[in-house]
């Protein structure tokens, strides 16, 4: 049961990063992206290419998490959750505090669940 819960948490974090990829790569300067990231249209238009690059990296995080689930590799899941944690802490300290709660805290919880599952 503990492993199922841990894997569910990893899946949810992977899905979240796919959603972030979509927001950053395709919706950055659209109403959904403007709302999600609190951007003005002018700022979003000016930073669209940078956001798309950032979105791609979020996709890599998701791919790593899903690969870990697919292969059953705890090491992959831990590595990519640590990447999400570090990115979330950095983003929370430098961009917006809410990133701590959207990325870092869930990654920390999933790491705890993986540890508890053994």
SVG drawing of the C-alpha trace seen along z (x, -y; Angstrom):
<svg xmlns="http://www.w3.org/2000/svg" viewBox="-8 -45 27 47">
<polyline fill="none" stroke="black" stroke-width="0.4" points="0.0,0.0 2.8,-2.4 4.5,-1.8 1.2,-2.4 0.8,-5.7 4.4,-6.7 4.0,-5.9 0.7,-7.8 2.5,-10.8 5.2,-10.5 2.6,-10.2 0.8,-13.3 4.0,-15.3 4.9,-14.1 1.4,-15.1 1.8,-18.5 5.0,-19.0 3.3,-18.1 0.7,-20.7 3.5,-23.3 5.1,-22.3 1.8,-23.1 1.4,-26.4 5.0,-27.5 5.4,-26.2 2.0,-26.8 -0.1,-29.0 2.4,-31.4 1.0,-34.5 -2.6,-33.2 -5.2,-34.0 -4.5,-30.7 -0.7,-31.4 -1.2,-35.1 -3.3,-34.2 -1.2,-31.3 2.0,-33.3 0.6,-36.8 2.1,-38.2 1.1,-41.2 0.6,-40.5 3.6,-42.6 5.9,-40.8 4.6,-37.4 5.1,-38.2 8.6,-39.4 9.6,-36.3 7.7,-33.7 10.8,-31.9 12.4,-31.8 9.3,-30.3 9.1,-27.7 12.6,-26.6 11.7,-26.5 8.7,-24.4 10.8,-21.9 12.9,-21.4 9.7,-20.7 8.9,-18.1 12.2,-16.5 11.4,-16.3 8.1,-14.7 9.7,-12.2 12.2,-11.2 9.5,-10.6 7.3,-8.6 10.4,-6.6 11.1,-5.8 7.5,-4.6 7.5,-2.6 10.8,-0.8 10.1,-0.6 13.5,-2.4 13.4,-3.9 16.7,-5.6 15.2,-7.4 12.2,-8.5 14.4,-9.8 16.8,-11.6 14.1,-13.4 12.1,-14.2 15.3,-15.8 15.6,-17.8 12.0,-19.0 12.8,-19.8 15.9,-21.8 14.1,-23.6 11.1,-24.3 13.3,-25.7 15.3,-27.9 12.1,-29.1 10.5,-29.8 13.4,-31.9 14.0,-33.8 10.7,-33.9 7.6,-33.4 7.1,-31.9 4.1,-29.9 6.5,-27.7 7.7,-26.2 4.2,-24.9 3.5,-23.9 6.8,-22.1 9.1,-21.7 6.7,-20.6 5.0,-17.9 8.4,-16.6 9.5,-16.4 6.3,-14.6 6.8,-12.1 10.4,-11.5 9.1,-10.8 6.6,-8.4 9.2,-6.6 11.5,-6.3 8.6,-5.0 7.7,-2.4 11.3,-1.1"/>
</svg>
